[in-house]
């Protein structure tokens, strides 16, 4: 417990220092703890240390954890690639999906989201540096997909996500510029709702901030 708490505090300290250096407020940055392949005890310890948002890559693994951790008020985020045969489970159990890269997936999530739950928060995954091994839509496809998602009920378009090649820090600036471009080009896109850039990991969170 102490080790996880210390590690969490170290990351939060790095975030605060990066925000100071960038002239940003620390509350503008949210830490998403990636809990794939971590056991439920570790997640409980992180929760006890103050972490509330957890990211999972694999749907079945995540569902098993959710069942064991249902007593905790966790915000579950899907950050891995999503196949169409898993959308019903995701729509029913997650609060966020960061990896939407085509209209079919968005449509299925919208139609399968239970009416008893709030709208599902969506990020469009962008293949920012055209990696064949990575999911995500191309840069020139993002605007049309954003417009199509805005028409779907039960979804809220919250932002954009990237997993760039290691060391490609320019990708973070590209994504920030893309967000501004979309806000300019799409009149009904609100900066107060479309407010998320899902990017940066342990090795490059300072550059992302």
KESEKE-43327 format. One line per field, with one value per residue: residue in one letter; x, y, z of N, C-alpha, C in turn. Coordinates in nm, 4 decimals, padded with zeros to 6 digits. Example, Ala and Ser with C-alpha at 12.3 -4.5 7.8 and 13.67 -1.06 7.14 Angstrom:
2
resn <- c(A,S) .
neast <- c(01.3190,01.2850) .
nnorth <- c(-00.5690,-00.2250) .
nup <- c(00.7800,00.7080) .
caeast <- c(01.2300,01.3670) .
canorth <- c(-00.4500,-00.1060) .
caup <- c(00.7800,00.7140) .
ceast <- c(01.3200,01.2900) .
cnorth <- c(-00.3300,00.0030) .
cup <- c(00.7800,00.7870) .
//
This chain:
209
resn <- c(X,X,X,X,X,X,X,X,X,X,X,X,X,X,X,X,X,X,X,X,X,X,X,X,X,X,X,X,X,X,X,X,X,X,X,X,X,X,X,X,X,X,X,X,X,X,X,X,X,X,X,X,X,X,X,X,X,X,X,X,X,X,X,X,X,X,X,X,X,X,X,X,X,X,X,X,X,X,X,X,X,X,X,X,X,X,X,X,X,X,X,X,X,X,X,X,X,X,X,X,X,X,X,X,X,X,X,X,X,X,X,X,X,X,X,X,X,X,X,X,X,X,X,X,X,X,X,X,X,X,X,X,X,X,X,X,X,X,X,X,X,X,X,X,X,X,X,X,X,X,X,X,X,X,X,X,X,X,X,X,X,X,X,X,X,X,X,X,X,X,X,X,X,X,X,X,X,X,X,X,X,X,X,X,X,X,X,X,X,X,X,X,X,X,X,X,X,X,X,X,X,X,X,X,X,X,X,X,X) .
neast <- c(00.0837,00.1889,00.3951,00.2588,00.1111,00.3202,00.4376,00.2272,00.2051,00.4512,00.4174,00.2089,00.3412,00.5275,00.3492,00.2444,00.4767,00.5383,00.3167,00.3532,00.5870,00.4914,00.3125,00.0504,-00.2601,-00.2772,-00.5096,-00.6070,-00.5119,-00.5619,-00.4995,-00.4792,-00.4817,-00.3294,-00.4489,-00.4323,-00.3562,-00.2980,-00.3656,-00.6712,-00.6284,-00.4129,-00.5371,-00.7315,-00.5644,-00.4495,-00.6808,-00.7465,-00.5399,-00.6187,-00.6607,-00.8921,-00.9643,-00.9349,-00.7694,-00.8323,-00.7257,-00.8259,-01.1337,-01.2662,-01.0992,-01.1245,-01.3993,-01.4131,-01.2652,-01.4234,-01.6484,-01.5484,-01.4782,-01.6950,-01.7862,-01.6429,-01.6191,-01.5336,-01.4160,-01.4259,-01.2218,-01.1967,-00.9148,-00.7989,-00.7937,-01.1101,-01.3317,-01.6147,-01.7802,-01.7653,-01.8846,-02.1343,-02.0949,-01.9042,-02.0441,-02.2254,-02.0798,-01.8579,-01.7343,-01.5935,-01.4658,-01.1744,-01.0851,-01.2216,-01.2444,-01.3831,-01.6985,-01.8868,-01.8326,-01.8881,-02.1629,-02.2699,-02.2015,-02.3574,-02.6228,-02.6349,-02.5939,-02.7148,-03.0265,-03.0497,-02.8077,-02.5689,-02.4711,-02.2204,-01.8816,-01.6679,-01.3639,-01.1922,-00.9701,-00.6638,-00.4434,-00.1684,00.0917,00.0793,00.1193,00.1454,00.1033,-00.0654,-00.3927,-00.6569,-00.7945,-00.7156,-00.5580,-00.6957,-00.9480,-01.0680,-01.2322,-01.4777,-01.5626,-01.5938,-01.8098,-02.0079,-02.0292,-02.1277,-02.3929,-02.5060,-02.7136,-02.6780,-02.4047,-02.1160,-01.8990,-01.5834,-01.3127,-00.9807,-00.7527,-00.4188,-00.1529,00.1478,00.4540,00.7435,00.9153,00.8217,00.7431,00.6354,00.3932,00.2123,00.1703,00.0626,-00.1814,-00.3083,-00.3343,-00.5026,-00.7355,-00.8093,-00.8537,-01.0761,-01.2650,-01.2936,-01.3952,-01.6289,-01.9295,-02.1116,-01.9580,-01.8477,-01.6024,-01.6029,-01.7012,-01.5825,-01.3084,-01.0805,-00.7577,-00.6267,-00.3405,00.0105,00.2329,00.3934,00.6633,00.6665,00.5033,00.5528,00.6191,00.3776,00.2064) .
nnorth <- c(-00.1204,00.1252,00.1571,00.1842,00.4143,00.5980,00.5957,00.6963,00.9529,01.0542,01.0694,01.2549,01.4732,01.5179,01.5926,01.8312,01.9891,02.0021,02.1406,02.3869,02.4717,02.4973,02.6972,02.6372,02.5507,02.3080,02.1606,02.1395,01.9152,01.5713,01.2646,00.9479,00.6301,00.3495,00.0368,-00.2139,-00.5599,-00.5401,-00.6468,-00.6750,-00.6010,-00.4227,-00.2147,-00.1426,-00.0419,00.1782,00.3270,00.3778,00.5482,00.7705,00.7764,00.7820,00.7391,00.4938,00.3152,00.0690,-00.1873,-00.4218,-00.5692,-00.7960,-00.8601,-00.6226,-00.6245,-00.8353,-00.7307,-00.5099,-00.6362,-00.7348,-00.5076,-00.3474,-00.2108,00.0180,00.3591,00.3966,00.5497,00.4130,00.3715,00.2881,00.2224,00.0747,-00.0876,-00.1290,-00.3776,-00.4498,-00.6505,-00.6255,-00.3974,-00.3707,-00.4598,-00.2758,-00.0337,-00.0633,-00.0689,00.1037,00.4404,00.6081,00.6022,00.5908,00.5218,00.5391,00.5070,00.4920,00.5324,00.3239,00.1937,00.3997,00.4360,00.1906,00.1948,00.4107,00.3220,00.1064,00.1971,00.1957,00.3424,00.4171,00.5076,00.7829,00.9806,00.8390,00.9116,01.0110,00.9783,01.0542,00.8432,00.9177,00.8387,00.9649,00.9732,00.7970,00.5153,00.1789,-00.0217,00.0787,00.1633,00.3923,00.6824,00.8585,01.1821,01.3474,01.2462,01.3050,01.5345,01.4895,01.2529,01.3485,01.5285,01.3456,01.1899,01.3776,01.3871,01.1664,01.0170,00.9657,00.9717,01.1670,01.3801,01.4187,01.4632,01.4113,01.1445,01.0161,00.7840,00.8300,00.7644,00.6750,00.9454,01.1300,01.4137,01.6319,01.5524,01.5973,01.8732,01.8906,01.7597,01.9273,02.1554,02.0494,02.0082,02.2774,02.3565,02.2008,02.3059,02.5551,02.4948,02.3490,02.4473,02.3732,02.2543,02.2573,02.4280,02.3822,02.1348,01.9670,01.9048,01.7571,01.6226,01.3300,01.2051,01.1340,00.9537,00.7663,00.8140,01.0497,01.2468,01.5066,01.6473,01.6199,01.7663) .
nup <- c(00.0000,00.0838,-00.1011,-00.3496,-00.2946,-00.2582,-00.5136,-00.6645,-00.5567,-00.6380,-00.9160,-00.9278,-00.8230,-01.0279,-01.2295,-01.1213,-01.1107,-01.3837,-01.4754,-01.3449,-01.4749,-01.7327,-01.7041,-01.6367,-01.4746,-01.2190,-01.1904,-01.4429,-01.5555,-01.5777,-01.4188,-01.5511,-01.4464,-01.5694,-01.5575,-01.6646,-01.6547,-01.3894,-01.0563,-00.8595,-00.5954,-00.6076,-00.7475,-00.5624,-00.3633,-00.4941,-00.5295,-00.2621,-00.2100,-00.3386,-00.6158,-00.8836,-01.1485,-01.3883,-01.6447,-01.8880,-02.1151,-02.2226,-02.2755,-02.1552,-01.9388,-01.7959,-01.7276,-01.5479,-01.3354,-01.2699,-01.1648,-00.9277,-00.7980,-00.7553,-00.5367,-00.5193,-00.6174,-00.9020,-01.1997,-01.5023,-01.7840,-02.1221,-02.3040,-02.4959,-02.8227,-02.9798,-03.0665,-03.2761,-03.1756,-02.9057,-02.8213,-02.6903,-02.4258,-02.3452,-02.3724,-02.1686,-01.9322,-01.9083,-01.8449,-02.0080,-02.3431,-02.5127,-02.7596,-03.0060,-03.3470,-03.5816,-03.7513,-03.7305,-03.4862,-03.3039,-03.3550,-03.2702,-02.9972,-02.9160,-02.9689,-02.7986,-02.5438,-02.2184,-02.1220,-01.8627,-01.7803,-01.7698,-02.0595,-02.2716,-02.2538,-02.5126,-02.6925,-02.9911,-03.1499,-03.2936,-03.5509,-03.5368,-03.6422,-03.8493,-03.8062,-03.8897,-03.7084,-03.5207,-03.4006,-03.5007,-03.6621,-03.9676,-03.9975,-04.1794,-04.1649,-03.9291,-03.8780,-04.0167,-03.8883,-03.6279,-03.6645,-03.7335,-03.5004,-03.3233,-03.3895,-03.2804,-03.0351,-02.6774,-02.6581,-02.5737,-02.7222,-02.6219,-02.6751,-02.8116,-02.8828,-02.8723,-02.9412,-02.9872,-03.1767,-02.9878,-02.8476,-03.0281,-02.9711,-03.0942,-03.1823,-02.9781,-02.9798,-03.2355,-03.1949,-03.0114,-03.1713,-03.3656,-03.2205,-03.1737,-03.4348,-03.5035,-03.3266,-03.4380,-03.6912,-03.6574,-03.5678,-03.3588,-03.1673,-02.8485,-02.6555,-02.3851,-02.3468,-02.5372,-02.4390,-02.3921,-02.4243,-02.4718,-02.3905,-02.3574,-02.1490,-01.8838,-01.9450,-02.0906,-01.9907,-01.9061,-02.1416,-02.2791,-02.1143) .
caeast <- c(00.0000,00.2754,00.4694,00.1687,00.0813,00.4396,00.4525,00.1216,00.2424,00.5630,00.3622,00.1344,00.4413,00.5776,00.2440,00.2398,00.5971,00.5255,00.2170,00.4193,00.6808,00.4144,00.2201,-00.0854,-00.3144,-00.2666,-00.6398,-00.6368,-00.4550,-00.6164,-00.4159,-00.5486,-00.3944,-00.3514,-00.4546,-00.4304,-00.2662,-00.2821,-00.4713,-00.7707,-00.5720,-00.3353,-00.6320,-00.7881,-00.4624,-00.4420,-00.8045,-00.7323,-00.4425,-00.6806,-00.6827,-01.0315,-00.9830,-00.8507,-00.7794,-00.8156,-00.7077,-00.8941,-01.2699,-01.2991,-01.0214,-01.1837,-01.5283,-01.3870,-01.2240,-01.5397,-01.7360,-01.4865,-01.4532,-01.8168,-01.8088,-01.5632,-01.6719,-01.4272,-01.4492,-01.3537,-01.1928,-01.1395,-00.8113,-00.7504,-00.8722,-01.2440,-01.3952,-01.7593,-01.8501,-01.7495,-01.9387,-02.2465,-02.0388,-01.8381,-02.1478,-02.2973,-01.9960,-01.7532,-01.7718,-01.5193,-01.3970,-01.0740,-01.0291,-01.3171,-01.1732,-01.4699,-01.8383,-01.9598,-01.8137,-01.9637,-02.3057,-02.3034,-02.1944,-02.4728,-02.7471,-02.6296,-02.5786,-02.8408,-03.0896,-03.0357,-02.6742,-02.5406,-02.4091,-02.0858,-01.7782,-01.5958,-01.2509,-01.1538,-00.8282,-00.6017,-00.3131,-00.1063,00.2111,00.0531,00.1838,00.0652,00.0761,-00.1540,-00.5290,-00.6811,-00.8262,-00.6165,-00.5824,-00.7951,-01.0779,-01.1143,-01.3405,-01.6030,-01.6034,-01.6431,-01.9434,-02.1010,-02.0497,-02.2107,-02.5331,-02.5513,-02.7575,-02.6160,-02.2602,-02.0652,-01.7644,-01.5043,-01.1789,-00.8978,-00.6509,-00.3100,-00.0390,00.2471,00.5821,00.8266,00.9997,00.7560,00.6751,00.5648,00.2566,00.1266,00.1330,-00.0270,-00.3144,-00.3662,-00.3733,-00.6166,-00.8530,-00.8471,-00.9055,-01.2110,-01.3515,-01.3176,-01.4673,-01.7558,-01.9947,-02.1797,-01.8598,-01.8207,-01.4725,-01.6246,-01.7327,-01.4737,-01.2044,-00.9850,-00.6514,-00.5824,-00.2066,00.1180,00.2455,00.4892,00.7918,00.6600,00.3899,00.5922,00.6069,00.2357,00.1495) .
canorth <- c(00.0000,00.2423,00.1716,00.2382,00.5520,00.6793,00.6090,00.7864,01.0887,01.0965,01.1087,01.3793,01.5787,01.5474,01.6668,01.9673,02.0605,02.0288,02.2469,02.5115,02.5088,02.5330,02.8052,02.5839,02.5103,02.1629,02.0949,02.1221,01.7878,01.4548,01.1446,00.8223,00.5183,00.2326,-00.0763,-00.3436,-00.6618,-00.5186,-00.7189,-00.5908,-00.5471,-00.3043,-00.1085,-00.0963,00.0384,00.3063,00.3981,00.4251,00.6576,00.8880,00.7658,00.7485,00.7083,00.3809,00.2803,-00.0726,-00.2144,-00.5434,-00.5615,-00.9064,-00.8397,-00.5097,-00.6636,-00.9183,-00.6409,-00.4299,-00.7186,-00.7494,-00.3751,-00.2689,-00.1292,00.1397,00.4560,00.4119,00.5880,00.3191,00.4216,00.1933,00.2903,-00.0172,-00.1025,-00.1823,-00.4510,-00.4284,-00.7519,-00.5927,-00.2642,-00.3749,-00.4681,-00.1479,00.0683,-00.0873,-00.0733,00.2055,00.5820,00.6719,00.5229,00.6796,00.4584,00.5348,00.5491,00.4799,00.5628,00.2029,00.1713,00.5050,00.4081,00.0770,00.2407,00.4975,00.2449,00.0058,00.2608,00.1885,00.4721,00.4467,00.5622,00.9080,00.9653,00.7834,01.0067,00.9558,01.0448,00.9990,00.8081,00.9648,00.7795,01.0951,00.9605,00.6971,00.3888,00.0645,-00.1075,00.1494,00.1962,00.5362,00.7347,00.9493,01.3228,01.4065,01.1842,01.3371,01.6326,01.4259,01.1610,01.4306,01.5770,01.2319,01.1511,01.4802,01.3622,01.0437,01.0299,00.8806,00.9913,01.3034,01.3885,01.4909,01.5039,01.3367,01.0610,00.9645,00.7092,00.8525,00.6962,00.7230,01.0600,01.2234,01.5115,01.7245,01.5017,01.6581,02.0045,01.8660,01.7253,02.0494,02.2393,01.9863,02.0405,02.4161,02.3605,02.1453,02.4034,02.6629,02.4492,02.2844,02.5490,02.3207,02.1886,02.3508,02.4078,02.3419,01.9919,01.9074,01.9650,01.6541,01.5671,01.2090,01.1833,01.1350,00.8394,00.7882,00.8626,01.1769,01.3276,01.6479,01.7024,01.6266,01.8803) .
caup <- c(00.0000,00.0938,-00.2265,-00.4509,-00.2562,-00.2859,-00.6585,-00.7092,-00.5169,-00.7230,-01.0461,-00.9076,-00.8079,-01.1625,-01.2991,-01.0655,-01.1547,-01.5275,-01.4899,-01.3057,-01.5804,-01.8529,-01.6731,-01.6362,-01.3455,-01.2022,-01.2042,-01.5847,-01.5977,-01.5087,-01.4245,-01.5770,-01.4079,-01.6551,-01.4642,-01.7328,-01.5992,-01.2455,-00.9857,-00.7922,-00.4717,-00.6443,-00.7816,-00.4342,-00.2960,-00.5649,-00.4970,-00.1245,-00.2126,-00.3989,-00.7596,-00.9137,-01.2906,-01.4267,-01.7858,-01.9213,-02.2578,-02.2663,-02.2228,-02.0648,-01.8154,-01.7235,-01.6720,-01.4301,-01.2275,-01.2308,-01.0811,-00.7966,-00.7399,-00.7719,-00.4175,-00.5319,-00.7133,-01.0010,-01.3364,-01.5886,-01.9186,-02.2174,-02.3821,-02.5981,-02.9456,-02.9534,-03.1758,-03.2770,-03.0967,-02.7637,-02.7924,-02.5956,-02.2914,-02.3163,-02.3559,-02.0436,-01.8123,-01.9018,-01.8465,-02.1168,-02.4447,-02.5740,-02.8788,-03.1177,-03.4691,-03.6992,-03.7223,-03.6929,-03.3429,-03.2342,-03.3707,-03.1851,-02.8589,-02.8927,-02.9661,-02.6922,-02.4129,-02.1431,-02.0951,-01.7201,-01.7557,-01.8405,-02.1914,-02.2715,-02.2971,-02.6274,-02.7578,-03.1208,-03.1572,-03.4174,-03.5828,-03.5641,-03.7264,-03.9531,-03.7739,-03.9334,-03.5928,-03.4286,-03.4425,-03.5091,-03.7943,-04.0240,-03.9654,-04.2687,-04.1407,-03.7940,-03.8749,-04.0566,-03.7829,-03.5164,-03.7000,-03.7300,-03.3606,-03.2595,-03.4230,-03.2160,-02.8957,-02.5755,-02.6591,-02.5636,-02.7800,-02.5237,-02.7161,-02.9050,-02.8184,-02.9556,-02.8871,-03.0922,-03.1660,-02.8774,-02.8790,-03.1202,-02.8861,-03.1815,-03.1976,-02.8772,-03.0325,-03.3486,-03.1466,-02.9545,-03.2847,-03.4301,-03.1388,-03.2011,-03.5722,-03.5011,-03.2589,-03.5339,-03.8103,-03.6236,-03.4836,-03.2399,-03.0811,-02.7391,-02.5894,-02.2459,-02.3500,-02.6154,-02.3553,-02.3514,-02.5071,-02.4036,-02.4452,-02.2597,-02.0609,-01.7749,-01.9934,-02.1631,-01.9430,-01.9002,-02.2768,-02.3109,-02.0394) .
ceast <- c(00.0867,00.3506,00.3819,00.1361,00.1985,00.4580,00.3494,00.1562,00.3587,00.5139,00.2868,00.2305,00.5003,00.4763,00.2406,00.3594,00.5897,00.4241,00.2759,00.5098,00.6077,00.3192,00.0757,-00.1292,-00.3137,-00.3999,-00.6858,-00.5938,-00.5129,-00.5231,-00.5037,-00.4508,-00.4268,-00.3381,-00.4580,-00.3222,-00.2295,-00.3957,-00.5600,-00.7173,-00.4922,-00.4269,-00.6963,-00.6901,-00.4485,-00.5653,-00.7957,-00.6351,-00.4949,-00.7079,-00.8246,-01.0536,-00.8822,-00.8779,-00.7489,-00.8071,-00.7955,-01.0285,-01.2972,-01.2250,-01.0838,-01.3152,-01.5116,-01.3463,-01.3424,-01.6308,-01.6808,-01.4692,-01.5778,-01.8499,-01.7328,-01.6208,-01.5627,-01.4868,-01.3624,-01.3438,-01.1405,-01.0407,-00.7545,-00.8413,-01.0031,-01.2995,-01.5470,-01.8348,-01.8383,-01.8200,-02.0519,-02.1968,-01.9740,-01.9413,-02.2182,-02.2127,-01.8933,-01.8131,-01.7094,-01.4706,-01.3044,-01.0346,-01.1297,-01.2477,-01.2556,-01.6152,-01.9140,-01.9513,-01.8933,-02.1135,-02.3494,-02.2999,-02.3161,-02.6008,-02.7513,-02.6095,-02.7111,-02.8952,-03.0747,-02.9014,-02.6582,-02.4734,-02.2639,-01.9879,-01.6873,-01.4767,-01.2252,-01.0046,-00.7746,-00.4669,-00.2236,00.0173,00.2037,00.1293,00.0928,00.0248,-00.0241,-00.2932,-00.5414,-00.7117,-00.7168,-00.6561,-00.6935,-00.9339,-01.1436,-01.2357,-01.4744,-01.6529,-01.6575,-01.7848,-02.0470,-02.1303,-02.1401,-02.3597,-02.5911,-02.5990,-02.6747,-02.4634,-02.2299,-01.9233,-01.6788,-01.3667,-01.1140,-00.7928,-00.5446,-00.2155,00.0718,00.3708,00.6637,00.9160,00.9383,00.6736,00.5975,00.4192,00.1613,00.0792,00.0382,-00.1689,-00.3837,-00.4138,-00.4948,-00.7442,-00.9010,-00.9081,-01.0494,-01.3088,-01.3861,-01.4118,-01.6047,-01.8303,-02.0568,-02.0882,-01.8167,-01.6841,-01.4858,-01.6626,-01.6224,-01.3414,-01.0867,-00.8857,-00.5932,-00.4477,-00.1035,00.1147,00.3534,00.6190,00.7858,00.5468,00.4256,00.5766,00.4605,00.1701,00.1947) .
cnorth <- c(00.1247,00.2669,00.2339,00.3837,00.6446,00.7015,00.7053,00.9305,01.1420,01.1425,01.2403,01.4967,01.6176,01.6282,01.8115,02.0500,02.0956,02.1396,02.3825,02.5621,02.5573,02.6489,02.7628,02.5551,02.3581,02.0926,02.0852,01.9842,01.6756,01.3357,01.0223,00.7094,00.3971,00.1071,-00.2110,-00.4326,-00.6362,-00.5902,-00.6221,-00.5303,-00.4203,-00.1868,-00.0530,-00.0063,00.1755,00.3913,00.4571,00.5423,00.7800,00.8811,00.7188,00.7043,00.6019,00.3424,00.1334,-00.0896,-00.3270,-00.5547,-00.6716,-00.8950,-00.7293,-00.5491,-00.7482,-00.8314,-00.5579,-00.5073,-00.7302,-00.6166,-00.2862,-00.1832,00.0028,00.2295,00.4917,00.4591,00.5037,00.3747,00.3070,00.2681,00.2012,-00.0213,-00.1733,-00.2481,-00.4394,-00.5304,-00.7282,-00.4630,-00.2664,-00.3784,-00.3373,-00.0391,00.0561,-00.0666,00.0393,00.3458,00.6563,00.5653,00.6178,00.6353,00.4439,00.5882,00.5322,00.4921,00.4399,00.1771,00.2739,00.4776,00.2944,00.1178,00.3257,00.4167,00.1471,00.0662,00.2553,00.3278,00.5135,00.5098,00.6971,00.8808,00.9199,00.8861,00.9412,01.0433,00.9756,00.9683,00.8442,00.8947,00.8924,01.0851,00.8379,00.5671,00.2725,-00.0234,-00.0460,00.1681,00.3481,00.5793,00.8312,01.0943,01.3823,01.3466,01.2326,01.4296,01.5701,01.3315,01.2373,01.4802,01.4654,01.1894,01.2507,01.4590,01.2421,01.0717,00.9389,00.8845,01.1389,01.3022,01.4779,01.5331,01.4081,01.2577,01.0204,00.8780,00.7209,00.7651,00.7579,00.8380,01.1604,01.3238,01.6140,01.6822,01.5648,01.7959,01.9903,01.8389,01.8464,02.1426,02.1830,02.0138,02.1826,02.4301,02.3086,02.2412,02.5201,02.6194,02.3900,02.3729,02.4943,02.2391,02.2876,02.3239,02.3624,02.1942,01.9155,01.9583,01.8732,01.6213,01.4499,01.1688,01.1922,01.0123,00.8693,00.8522,01.0032,01.2660,01.4765,01.7145,01.7168,01.7451,02.0112) .
cup <- c(00.0000,-00.0354,-00.3349,-00.4206,-00.2869,-00.4358,-00.7158,-00.6761,-00.6001,-00.8597,-01.0339,-00.8913,-00.9430,-01.2421,-01.2514,-01.1112,-01.3034,-01.5528,-01.4526,-01.4176,-01.7052,-01.8295,-01.6762,-01.4938,-01.3364,-01.2214,-01.3501,-01.6351,-01.5124,-01.5274,-01.4438,-01.5477,-01.4941,-01.5691,-01.5339,-01.6705,-01.4527,-01.1728,-00.9085,-00.6637,-00.5011,-00.6785,-00.6553,-00.3598,-00.3615,-00.5360,-00.3567,-00.1155,-00.2869,-00.5471,-00.7889,-01.0582,-01.3339,-01.5720,-01.8098,-02.0727,-02.3096,-02.1960,-02.1218,-01.9320,-01.7307,-01.6575,-01.5464,-01.3111,-01.1772,-01.1359,-00.9395,-00.7238,-00.7453,-00.6498,-00.4219,-00.6409,-00.8136,-01.1330,-01.4298,-01.7305,-02.0039,-02.3053,-02.4923,-02.7194,-02.9146,-03.0785,-03.1635,-03.1928,-02.9460,-02.7256,-02.6907,-02.4522,-02.2509,-02.2901,-02.2216,-01.9188,-01.7991,-01.8973,-01.9633,-02.2150,-02.5202,-02.7144,-02.9927,-03.2436,-03.5956,-03.6561,-03.6743,-03.5424,-03.2630,-03.2400,-03.2785,-03.0372,-02.8240,-02.8776,-02.8487,-02.5531,-02.3373,-02.1105,-01.9494,-01.6854,-01.8237,-01.9746,-02.1769,-02.3272,-02.4014,-02.6635,-02.8916,-03.1180,-03.2953,-03.4349,-03.6320,-03.6523,-03.8178,-03.9287,-03.8132,-03.8159,-03.4962,-03.4887,-03.4532,-03.6500,-03.8404,-03.9934,-04.0515,-04.2525,-04.0117,-03.7958,-03.9118,-03.9476,-03.6621,-03.5435,-03.6924,-03.5864,-03.2895,-03.2855,-03.3484,-03.0731,-02.8056,-02.5749,-02.6401,-02.6183,-02.6919,-02.5735,-02.8132,-02.8273,-02.9185,-02.8719,-02.9912,-03.0750,-03.0535,-02.9242,-02.9748,-03.0394,-02.9682,-03.1992,-03.0967,-02.9225,-03.1509,-03.3011,-03.0857,-03.0657,-03.3571,-03.3520,-03.1684,-03.3404,-03.5767,-03.4337,-03.3507,-03.6458,-03.7812,-03.5243,-03.3545,-03.1492,-02.9739,-02.6770,-02.4451,-02.2349,-02.4227,-02.5566,-02.3264,-02.4621,-02.4295,-02.4619,-02.3334,-02.1708,-01.9570,-01.8240,-02.0535,-02.1151,-01.9360,-02.0373,-02.3173,-02.2408,-02.0995) .
//
